[in-house]
Amino acid sequence: MEDVDFDELVASLTLREENQSVKSYQNTVAVACPACGEPFDDLVVCQENPTSLDLTMQLDLCVGTVDDQAVIFTHKQ
């Protein structure tokens, strides 16, 4: 994730949820995932350590870190 301007990436996304544990953004403009190069559906930024995520569907995940926070790019199957 060193090659990615994270602030620029997030500016292209739509904030959907923010709480003490996570921030969740929706990718409404088909931005490519920095890990795999495919458009991702959502970006989840884990703000607490540890953080638990309840997944309601099966997803492919790409994971990285930014400023010591885990970031998860979801891909719906």
MDAnalysis code that builds the backbone (N, CA, C; Angstrom):
import MDAnalysis as mda
import numpy as np

u = mda.Universe.empty(231, n_residues=77, atom_resindex=np.repeat(np.arange(77), 3), trajectory=True)
u.add_TopologyAttr("name", ["N", "CA", "C"] * 77)
u.add_TopologyAttr("resid", np.arange(1, 78))
u.add_TopologyAttr("resname", ["MET", "GLU", "ASP", "VAL", "ASP", "PHE", "ASP", "GLU", "LEU", "VAL", "ALA", "SER", "LEU", "THR", "LEU", "ARG", "GLU", "GLU", "ASN", "GLN", "SER", "VAL", "LYS", "SER", "TYR", "GLN", "ASN", "THR", "VAL", "ALA", "VAL", "ALA", "CYS", "PRO", "ALA", "CYS", "GLY", "GLU", "PRO", "PHE", "ASP", "ASP", "LEU", "VAL", "VAL", "CYS", "GLN", "GLU", "ASN", "PRO", "THR", "SER", "LEU", "ASP", "LEU", "THR", "MET", "GLN", "LEU", "ASP", "LEU", "CYS", "VAL", "GLY", "THR", "VAL", "ASP", "ASP", "GLN", "ALA", "VAL", "ILE", "PHE", "THR", "HIS", "LYS", "GLN"])
u.atoms.positions = np.array([
    [0.815, -1.195, 0.000],
    [0.000, 0.000, 0.000],
    [0.859, 1.260, 0.000],
    [2.199, 1.093, -0.015],
    [3.068, 2.267, -0.008],
    [2.903, 3.109, -1.266],
    [2.561, 2.468, -2.380],
    [2.441, 3.174, -3.655],
    [1.097, 3.866, -3.828],
    [0.175, 3.689, -2.884],
    [-1.181, 4.194, -3.009],
    [-1.344, 5.465, -2.180],
    [-1.924, 6.508, -2.795],
    [-2.289, 7.711, -2.050],
    [-3.637, 7.420, -1.395],
    [-3.608, 6.994, -0.132],
    [-4.812, 6.535, 0.543],
    [-5.853, 7.640, 0.662],
    [-5.432, 8.869, 0.944],
    [-6.382, 9.982, 1.063],
    [-7.096, 10.220, -0.266],
    [-6.374, 10.118, -1.363],
    [-6.980, 10.284, -2.690],
    [-7.957, 9.141, -2.981],
    [-7.568, 7.932, -2.609],
    [-8.437, 6.765, -2.794],
    [-9.744, 6.956, -2.041],
    [-9.667, 7.302, -0.768],
    [-10.860, 7.469, 0.071],
    [-11.731, 8.615, -0.446],
    [-11.122, 9.657, -0.990],
    [-11.887, 10.786, -1.521],
    [-12.772, 10.373, -2.692],
    [-12.439, 9.273, -3.354],
    [-13.234, 8.785, -4.485],
    [-14.400, 7.904, -4.044],
    [-14.466, 7.561, -2.756],
    [-15.462, 6.620, -2.250],
    [-16.559, 7.337, -1.472],
    [-17.650, 6.621, -1.200],
    [-18.790, 7.166, -0.459],
    [-18.805, 6.572, 0.944],
    [-18.705, 7.431, 1.961],
    [-18.751, 6.976, 3.352],
    [-20.131, 6.405, 3.653],
    [-20.180, 5.179, 4.173],
    [-21.446, 4.507, 4.492],
    [-21.660, 4.343, 5.988],
    [-20.599, 4.139, 6.739],
    [-20.732, 3.912, 8.178],
    [-19.456, 4.354, 8.867],
    [-19.634, 4.973, 10.025],
    [-18.479, 5.324, 10.851],
    [-18.868, 5.153, 12.306],
    [-18.086, 4.356, 13.012],
    [-18.276, 4.209, 14.449],
    [-16.898, 4.052, 15.090],
    [-16.873, 3.743, 16.358],
    [-15.601, 3.650, 17.078],
    [-14.696, 2.553, 16.518],
    [-15.283, 1.481, 15.997],
    [-14.508, 0.328, 15.540],
    [-14.074, 0.404, 14.086],
    [-14.986, 0.850, 13.202],
    [-14.698, 0.811, 11.768],
    [-15.248, 2.030, 11.039],
    [-14.662, 2.289, 9.882],
    [-15.226, 3.182, 8.881],
    [-15.449, 2.322, 7.650],
    [-16.605, 2.486, 7.018],
    [-16.929, 1.694, 5.840],
    [-17.275, 2.628, 4.689],
    [-16.649, 2.371, 3.538],
    [-16.866, 3.170, 2.343],
    [-17.350, 2.276, 1.213],
    [-18.254, 2.808, 0.372],
    [-18.706, 2.076, -0.808],
    [-18.006, 2.628, -2.040],
    [-17.587, 1.729, -2.906],
    [-16.910, 2.091, -4.145],
    [-17.968, 2.218, -5.237],
    [-18.463, 3.418, -5.453],
    [-19.535, 3.646, -6.427],
    [-19.004, 4.026, -7.801],
    [-17.680, 4.156, -7.941],
    [-17.104, 4.591, -9.225],
    [-16.108, 3.582, -9.783],
    [-16.127, 2.346, -9.287],
    [-15.299, 1.243, -9.797],
    [-13.798, 1.507, -9.719],
    [-13.347, 2.056, -8.588],
    [-11.917, 2.238, -8.341],
    [-11.275, 0.854, -8.232],
    [-10.087, 0.694, -8.783],
    [-9.382, -0.586, -8.736],
    [-8.796, -0.835, -7.348],
    [-8.838, -2.073, -6.926],
    [-8.244, -2.505, -5.660],
    [-6.721, -2.426, -5.783],
    [-6.034, -1.803, -4.818],
    [-4.579, -1.715, -4.886],
    [-3.884, -3.081, -4.814],
    [-4.544, -4.083, -4.240],
    [-3.921, -5.395, -4.085],
    [-4.047, -6.262, -5.332],
    [-5.263, -6.315, -5.911],
    [-5.483, -7.247, -7.026],
    [-5.769, -6.567, -8.361],
    [-6.038, -5.265, -8.349],
    [-6.276, -4.542, -9.586],
    [-7.714, -4.578, -10.094],
    [-8.568, -5.381, -9.465],
    [-9.982, -5.465, -9.855],
    [-10.786, -4.431, -9.054],
    [-11.885, -3.904, -9.613],
    [-12.736, -3.007, -8.820],
    [-13.230, -3.720, -7.563],
    [-13.238, -3.022, -6.453],
    [-13.722, -3.589, -5.200],
    [-15.087, -2.994, -4.879],
    [-15.817, -3.626, -3.960],
    [-17.150, -3.152, -3.601],
    [-17.120, -2.183, -2.425],
    [-16.426, -2.565, -1.368],
    [-16.376, -1.740, -0.165],
    [-14.965, -1.718, 0.404],
    [-14.671, -0.664, 1.124],
    [-13.424, -0.531, 1.861],
    [-13.790, -0.399, 3.328],
    [-13.191, -1.231, 4.167],
    [-13.409, -1.172, 5.607],
    [-12.080, -0.822, 6.259],
    [-12.084, 0.236, 7.061],
    [-10.893, 0.656, 7.804],
    [-11.138, 0.308, 9.264],
    [-10.304, -0.573, 9.811],
    [-10.428, -0.994, 11.207],
    [-9.727, 0.042, 12.088],
    [-10.499, 0.687, 12.965],
    [-9.964, 1.764, 13.798],
    [-9.576, 1.295, 15.191],
    [-10.047, 0.117, 15.606],
    [-9.696, -0.443, 16.912],
    [-8.969, -1.751, 16.712],
    [-8.129, -2.090, 17.676],
    [-7.418, -3.354, 17.636],
    [-7.692, -4.075, 18.947],
    [-8.336, -5.202, 18.935],
    [-8.863, -5.932, 17.786],
    [-10.241, -5.413, 17.388],
    [-10.660, -5.758, 16.187],
    [-11.984, -5.411, 15.668],
    [-12.625, -6.669, 15.105],
    [-13.900, -6.847, 15.375],
    [-14.648, -7.984, 14.860],
    [-15.594, -7.496, 13.772],
    [-15.662, -8.252, 12.678],
    [-16.560, -7.913, 11.578],
    [-17.588, -9.026, 11.427],
    [-18.848, -8.655, 11.315],
    [-19.915, -9.617, 11.050],
    [-20.228, -9.561, 9.563],
    [-19.896, -10.622, 8.845],
    [-20.132, -10.669, 7.410],
    [-21.479, -11.320, 7.143],
    [-22.297, -10.663, 6.328],
    [-23.621, -11.190, 6.011],
    [-23.619, -11.999, 4.720],
    [-22.506, -11.970, 3.988],
    [-22.399, -12.733, 2.751],
    [-20.961, -13.176, 2.562],
    [-20.770, -14.141, 1.681],
    [-19.427, -14.622, 1.388],
    [-18.729, -13.603, 0.480],
    [-17.516, -13.213, 0.864],
    [-16.758, -12.199, 0.137],
    [-15.326, -12.652, -0.082],
    [-14.729, -12.188, -1.168],
    [-13.287, -12.276, -1.314],
    [-12.722, -11.011, -0.680],
    [-11.603, -11.132, 0.006],
    [-11.021, -9.993, 0.712],
    [-9.582, -9.765, 0.275],
    [-9.214, -8.496, 0.105],
    [-7.824, -8.081, -0.046],
    [-7.534, -7.197, 1.164],
    [-6.351, -7.349, 1.762],
    [-6.050, -6.675, 3.026],
    [-4.730, -5.935, 2.930],
    [-4.670, -4.776, 3.566],
    [-3.436, -4.008, 3.659],
    [-3.442, -3.218, 4.955],
    [-2.454, -2.353, 5.124],
    [-2.411, -1.469, 6.284],
    [-2.080, -0.055, 5.840],
    [-2.630, 0.894, 6.577],
    [-2.342, 2.309, 6.379],
    [-2.242, 2.923, 7.762],
    [-1.130, 3.558, 8.053],
    [-0.928, 4.186, 9.371],
    [-1.254, 3.211, 10.504],
    [-0.763, 1.978, 10.395],
    [-0.951, 0.931, 11.396],
    [-2.407, 0.518, 11.606],
    [-3.285, 0.835, 10.647],
    [-4.671, 0.395, 10.695],
    [-4.899, -0.604, 9.564],
    [-5.616, -1.682, 9.854],
    [-5.948, -2.656, 8.818],
    [-6.997, -2.052, 7.889],
    [-6.814, -2.246, 6.594],
    [-7.805, -1.850, 5.604],
    [-8.178, -3.082, 4.799],
    [-9.469, -3.272, 4.589],
    [-9.983, -4.466, 3.927],
    [-10.788, -4.030, 2.711],
    [-10.425, -4.564, 1.549],
    [-11.153, -4.311, 0.320],
    [-12.013, -5.543, 0.052],
    [-13.343, -5.365, -0.034],
    [-14.232, -6.510, -0.225],
    [-14.591, -6.643, -1.699],
    [-14.740, -7.883, -2.118],
    [-15.161, -8.220, -3.484],
    [-16.302, -9.219, -3.363],
    [-17.504, -8.816, -3.760],
    [-18.652, -9.730, -3.712],
    [-18.457, -10.825, -4.747],
    [-18.845, -12.023, -4.383],
    [-18.685, -13.155, -5.296],
    [-19.886, -13.295, -6.189],
])
